[in-house]
Amino acid sequence: MARTTDLSTLLEGFRLYCLAEGKSPTTIRWYMGKLKIFIRYLQTQDLATDATELTTTHLRAFLVHLRENVKADENNPMKPARKRGLSPKTIQGYARTLKAFFSWLAKEGYTANNPAKLLKIPSAAQVIVETLSDPQIKRLLSVIDFKSPRGFRDYCIILVLLDTGVRLSELVNLQVKDLDLERGFFKVMGKGARERLVPFGAKVQTALWKYMQRFRPEPFHLNIGNLFLRSDGRPLTCDQVYRLIRNYGRRAGIEGVRCSPHTFRHTFAKKFLLNGGDLFTLQKILGHSSLTVVRMYVELTSEDVQIQHRRYSPVDWIKL
């Protein structure tokens, strides 16, 4: 029997391949979501969805369609669509997904050629991500009801994100057994199935101890070991944490910066360096194999540079 080369059917094979390669669940969901949008585009344009009939031109046309016709968050069921188009970085993500998928198709023999081989990753300008200031962080924490179990849990979540820079997926998958309160660190499984130890400070240590002793609900099932749980004892999802942080940001009236877990990651990285931390330690904490990626988190504004120069000015340190 001839093997099917229909894209919708082949998606499951690619998903299993990614699982076998040890890619994280978040990465796999990211790939699947973007590829389903690509297939839907082909169907709405009355184009073939057979892998053997697609060319580099089809892939380029899809990227042009994304740039010219799709609005930001249009394909995100958790967020309302925005007026602006997709960012260049988002379109880069689609291009990388196509290259990974079609490379796999060619390697597995589903296609004679790889149409994504000639597909170039679109360029994207380096944008400085706005981070939270100390007054904004204080305002954000001030709108949380610390006395309620849910509020104290949310308080701990925000403190952990700000003090460790962990990814949202790493936070929701954090297990009680991987938490060492006495020594002040926890173990996370990062991208590429890379395990690492992430330290946290004394304030987070105290807050987590209190959460564990007084506010963490009984797990819904004995097999549930996640640190952060809903009131019914089930694990929190990434979407739920994203929404609760966004809602606190609105209640705190934070403007000019997106209140999100990824913004907290950028905020941690920048403050870690500005407070005297070094780049190599930051790289280990964030879980990146390349310093190039780490540097993307710590682009300093002109105001940051000015403050640092005042603190470390060579001439000012000389007793004249």
C-alpha positions as CSV (number, residue, x, y, z in Angstrom):
1,M,0.0,0.0,0.0
2,A,1.4,3.4,-1.0
3,R,2.3,5.8,1.8
4,T,0.1,8.8,2.2
5,T,1.6,12.2,1.6
6,D,-1.3,14.3,2.7
7,L,0.0,17.0,5.1
8,S,-2.8,16.6,7.7
9,T,-1.9,12.9,8.1
10,L,1.8,13.5,8.1
11,L,1.5,16.0,11.0
12,E,1.0,13.1,13.5
13,G,4.2,11.4,12.2
14,F,6.1,14.7,12.7
15,R,4.7,15.1,16.2
16,L,5.9,11.6,17.1
17,Y,9.3,12.4,15.6
18,C,9.6,15.5,17.8
19,L,8.6,13.5,20.9
20,A,11.3,10.9,20.1
21,E,13.9,13.6,19.6
22,G,13.1,14.9,23.1
23,K,11.6,18.2,22.1
24,S,9.5,19.9,24.8
25,P,5.7,19.7,24.8
26,T,5.6,23.5,24.4
27,T,7.8,23.4,21.3
28,I,5.7,20.6,19.8
29,R,2.5,22.5,20.4
30,W,4.1,25.5,18.8
31,Y,5.1,23.5,15.7
32,M,1.7,21.8,15.4
33,G,-0.3,25.1,15.8
34,K,1.7,26.8,13.1
35,L,1.6,23.9,10.7
36,K,-2.2,23.6,11.1
37,I,-2.5,27.3,10.1
38,F,-0.3,26.6,7.1
39,I,-2.6,23.7,6.0
40,R,-5.7,25.8,6.6
41,Y,-4.1,28.5,4.4
42,L,-3.6,26.0,1.5
43,Q,-7.1,24.8,1.8
44,T,-8.7,28.3,1.7
45,Q,-6.6,29.1,-1.3
46,D,-7.7,25.9,-3.0
47,L,-4.1,24.7,-3.2
48,A,-2.8,21.1,-2.9
49,T,-2.2,19.8,0.6
50,D,-0.1,16.9,-0.8
51,A,3.5,17.2,0.3
52,T,4.8,16.1,-3.1
53,E,3.1,18.9,-4.9
54,L,4.3,21.8,-2.8
55,T,7.1,24.1,-4.0
56,T,9.3,26.8,-2.5
57,T,6.9,29.4,-4.1
58,H,4.0,28.0,-2.1
59,L,5.9,28.5,1.1
60,R,7.0,32.0,0.2
61,A,3.4,32.9,-0.7
62,F,2.3,31.7,2.7
63,L,4.9,34.0,4.5
64,V,3.7,36.9,2.3
65,H,0.1,36.1,3.3
66,L,1.1,36.2,7.0
67,R,2.8,39.5,6.6
68,E,0.1,41.3,4.6
69,N,-3.2,39.7,5.7
70,V,-3.0,38.3,9.3
71,K,-3.4,40.4,12.4
72,A,-1.5,39.8,15.6
73,D,-3.3,37.2,17.8
74,E,-5.8,36.5,15.1
75,N,-5.1,32.8,15.4
76,N,-4.9,32.8,19.2
77,P,-8.1,31.7,20.9
78,M,-7.0,33.0,24.2
79,K,-6.5,36.6,23.1
80,P,-8.5,39.1,21.0
81,A,-7.1,40.0,17.6
82,R,-5.2,43.3,17.4
83,K,-5.1,46.0,14.7
84,R,-1.4,45.6,13.9
85,G,0.0,42.8,11.8
86,L,2.2,40.0,12.9
87,S,5.6,40.9,14.1
88,P,8.7,40.0,11.9
89,K,9.8,37.7,14.8
90,T,6.5,35.8,14.6
91,I,6.9,35.3,10.9
92,Q,10.4,34.1,11.5
93,G,8.9,31.4,13.7
94,Y,6.6,30.2,10.9
95,A,9.5,30.1,8.5
96,R,11.6,28.0,11.0
97,T,8.6,25.7,11.6
98,L,8.2,25.1,7.8
99,K,12.0,24.4,7.5
100,A,11.9,21.9,10.3
101,F,8.8,20.1,9.0
102,F,9.8,19.9,5.3
103,S,13.4,18.8,6.3
104,W,11.8,15.9,8.2
105,L,9.6,15.0,5.2
106,A,12.6,14.9,2.9
107,K,14.7,12.9,5.4
108,E,11.9,10.4,5.8
109,G,11.5,10.0,2.1
110,Y,8.0,11.5,1.8
111,T,9.2,14.0,-0.7
112,A,12.0,13.8,-3.3
113,N,13.1,17.3,-2.6
114,N,12.9,19.8,0.3
115,P,11.1,22.9,-0.9
116,A,12.0,24.7,2.3
117,K,15.7,24.3,1.6
118,L,15.8,27.5,-0.4
119,L,13.4,29.3,2.0
120,K,15.3,32.1,3.8
121,I,14.4,33.1,7.3
122,P,13.0,36.7,7.0
123,S,15.0,39.4,8.7
124,A,13.7,41.0,11.9
125,A,15.0,44.2,13.6
126,Q,16.2,43.7,17.1
127,V,13.6,45.3,19.4
128,I,14.3,46.3,23.0
129,V,11.7,44.6,25.1
130,E,10.3,47.0,27.7
131,T,10.7,45.6,31.2
132,L,9.0,46.4,34.5
133,S,10.4,49.1,36.8
134,D,10.6,48.7,40.6
135,P,7.5,51.0,41.2
136,Q,5.5,49.0,38.6
137,I,6.5,45.7,40.3
138,K,5.4,47.1,43.7
139,R,2.1,48.3,42.2
140,L,1.5,44.9,40.7
141,L,2.1,43.1,43.9
142,S,-0.1,45.6,45.9
143,V,-3.3,44.6,44.1
144,I,-3.0,41.0,45.1
145,D,-5.1,39.7,48.1
146,F,-2.3,38.0,50.1
147,K,-4.8,36.7,52.7
148,S,-6.7,34.4,50.3
149,P,-5.2,31.0,49.2
150,R,-5.6,31.9,45.6
151,G,-4.1,35.4,46.1
152,F,-1.1,34.1,48.0
153,R,-0.5,31.5,45.3
154,D,-0.5,34.2,42.6
155,Y,1.8,36.3,44.7
156,C,4.3,33.4,44.9
157,I,4.0,32.8,41.1
158,I,4.9,36.4,40.3
159,L,7.8,36.4,42.8
160,V,9.2,33.2,41.4
161,L,9.0,34.5,37.8
162,L,10.6,37.8,38.7
163,D,13.3,36.2,40.9
164,T,14.3,33.3,38.6
165,G,13.4,34.1,35.1
166,V,12.0,30.7,34.4
167,R,9.8,30.1,31.4
168,L,6.1,29.9,31.9
169,S,6.0,26.2,30.9
170,E,8.8,25.4,33.4
171,L,6.8,27.2,36.2
172,V,3.6,25.3,35.6
173,N,5.5,21.9,35.4
174,L,7.5,22.6,38.6
175,Q,7.2,19.7,40.9
176,V,7.2,19.7,44.8
177,K,9.8,17.0,44.8
178,D,12.1,19.2,42.7
179,L,11.9,22.1,45.2
180,D,14.8,22.4,47.8
181,L,13.5,25.1,50.2
182,E,16.4,24.7,52.6
183,R,19.1,25.4,50.1
184,G,17.1,27.8,47.9
185,F,16.8,26.2,44.5
186,F,14.6,24.0,42.3
187,K,15.2,21.7,39.5
188,V,13.5,22.3,36.1
189,M,13.4,20.5,32.8
190,G,14.1,23.1,30.1
191,K,14.1,23.1,26.3
192,G,15.8,20.2,24.6
193,A,15.1,18.1,27.8
194,R,18.0,19.9,29.5
195,E,17.8,19.7,33.3
196,R,19.1,22.6,35.4
197,L,19.1,23.9,38.9
198,V,17.6,27.4,39.4
199,P,18.4,29.4,42.6
200,F,16.0,31.8,44.3
201,G,16.4,34.4,47.0
202,A,15.4,34.6,50.7
203,K,12.1,36.4,50.0
204,V,10.9,33.8,47.6
205,Q,12.1,31.1,50.0
206,T,9.9,32.5,52.8
207,A,6.9,33.0,50.5
208,L,7.1,29.4,49.1
209,W,7.4,27.9,52.6
210,K,4.3,29.8,53.7
211,Y,2.4,28.7,50.5
212,M,3.4,25.1,51.1
213,Q,2.4,25.2,54.8
214,R,-0.8,27.2,54.7
215,F,-2.2,27.8,51.2
216,R,-1.4,24.9,48.8
217,P,-4.6,22.8,48.3
218,E,-4.6,19.0,48.5
219,P,-3.9,17.6,45.1
220,F,-6.9,16.3,43.2
221,H,-5.0,13.0,42.7
222,L,-2.1,11.3,44.4
223,N,-0.1,11.4,41.2
224,I,-0.3,15.2,40.9
225,G,2.9,16.7,42.2
226,N,2.9,20.1,40.7
227,L,3.8,22.9,43.1
228,F,1.2,25.4,41.9
229,L,-2.4,24.1,41.9
230,R,-5.8,25.5,41.3
231,S,-8.3,25.6,44.2
232,D,-9.7,22.1,43.1
233,G,-6.2,20.6,43.4
234,R,-5.5,20.3,39.7
235,P,-2.4,21.7,38.0
236,L,-2.5,25.2,36.6
237,T,-2.1,25.6,32.8
238,C,0.1,28.1,30.9
239,D,-3.0,29.9,29.7
240,Q,-4.4,30.3,33.2
241,V,-1.2,31.8,34.5
242,Y,-0.8,34.1,31.5
243,R,-4.4,35.4,32.1
244,L,-4.0,35.9,35.8
245,I,-0.8,37.9,35.3
246,R,-2.4,40.0,32.5
247,N,-5.4,40.7,34.8
248,Y,-3.3,41.8,37.7
249,G,-1.4,44.1,35.3
250,R,-4.7,45.7,34.3
251,R,-5.8,46.2,37.9
252,A,-2.5,47.8,38.7
253,G,-2.9,50.2,35.8
254,I,0.5,49.2,34.3
255,E,1.0,50.9,30.9
256,G,3.8,51.1,28.4
257,V,4.9,47.5,29.1
258,R,3.2,44.2,28.5
259,C,2.5,42.4,31.7
260,S,3.3,38.8,30.9
261,P,5.5,35.9,32.1
262,H,7.9,36.6,29.2
263,T,8.3,40.2,30.3
264,F,9.1,39.0,33.8
265,R,11.9,36.8,32.2
266,H,13.3,39.9,30.5
267,T,12.9,41.9,33.7
268,F,14.8,39.3,35.7
269,A,17.7,39.1,33.2
270,K,18.2,42.8,33.1
271,K,17.9,43.4,36.8
272,F,20.3,40.5,37.5
273,L,23.0,42.1,35.4
274,L,22.3,45.7,36.6
275,N,22.6,44.4,40.2
276,G,26.1,43.0,39.5
277,G,25.4,39.5,38.1
278,D,27.6,38.2,35.3
279,L,26.5,37.0,31.9
280,F,27.7,33.4,32.2
281,T,25.8,32.8,35.4
282,L,22.7,34.4,33.8
283,Q,23.1,32.0,30.9
284,K,23.0,29.0,33.2
285,I,20.1,30.3,35.2
286,L,18.0,31.0,32.0
287,G,18.9,27.6,30.5
288,H,20.4,28.8,27.2
289,S,23.2,27.0,25.4
290,S,24.3,30.2,23.6
291,L,25.3,33.6,25.0
292,T,23.9,35.2,21.8
293,V,20.4,34.3,22.9
294,V,21.0,35.5,26.4
295,R,22.1,38.9,25.1
296,M,18.7,39.3,23.4
297,Y,17.1,39.4,26.9
298,V,19.4,42.2,28.2
299,E,19.3,45.0,25.7
300,L,19.7,48.1,27.9
301,T,17.9,51.4,27.3
302,S,19.8,54.6,27.2
303,E,18.5,55.4,30.7
304,D,19.9,52.1,32.0
305,V,23.3,52.8,30.4
306,Q,23.3,56.2,32.0
307,I,22.6,54.9,35.5
308,Q,25.3,52.2,35.1
309,H,27.8,54.7,34.0
310,R,27.1,57.0,36.9
311,R,27.7,54.0,39.2
312,Y,30.9,52.7,37.5
313,S,32.4,55.9,35.9
314,P,36.2,55.3,35.8
315,V,37.1,58.9,36.5
316,D,34.6,59.3,39.3
317,W,36.2,56.3,41.1
318,I,39.6,58.0,41.0
319,K,40.3,60.2,44.0
320,L,41.4,63.4,42.3
